[in-house]
Amino acid sequence: MPVPRTLAALAAAASLAACQDAGERSVSMLRPGSSFTVARIDGAPAPAGVTFEVGEGSRVTGRAPCNRYSGQLTESKGAMTVSGVVMTRMACAEEDRNLAETRFGNALGSVTAARRVGEGIALIDPQGKVRIGLVPAGGS
């Protein structure tokens, strides 16, 4: 009866992979004191100076392409959110930064998971699309 054993082995491997994936996608990798540079927004390089910092109580703060922002990082039922996002309202002098600002705000509001990618972290949406790419502050 090799077929039932094969099916059992495949089922066990799938369960293990699911558990491992959940651990790699945990918001716990975004610990208080973490400081990141935003490297990419929706697949495009982020303008210089965009940051993502996690403070006490999982408060998120940073510099968007044009403005400062803050919000609350939470995890519920396996999904993470950055809620209650507030942003200063200064206009950018450069059109490309204005467009990046809009993309960043939309991306920040859509993330539901974090996944480790090399030394960095990808913030992804419910469809699995990487919306924001983070690298440790001082990294490339």
Secondary structure as UniProt FT lines:
FT   HELIX           2..24
FT   HELIX           27..29
FT   TURN            32..33
FT   STRAND          35..41
FT   TURN            42..43
FT   STRAND          44..45
FT   TURN            48..49
FT   STRAND          51..54
FT   HELIX           56..58
FT   STRAND          59..63
FT   STRAND          68..76
FT   TURN            77..78
FT   STRAND          79..87
FT   HELIX           95..110
FT   STRAND          113..117
FT   TURN            118..119
FT   STRAND          120..124
FT   TURN            126..127
FT   STRAND          130..136
FT   TURN            137..138
//
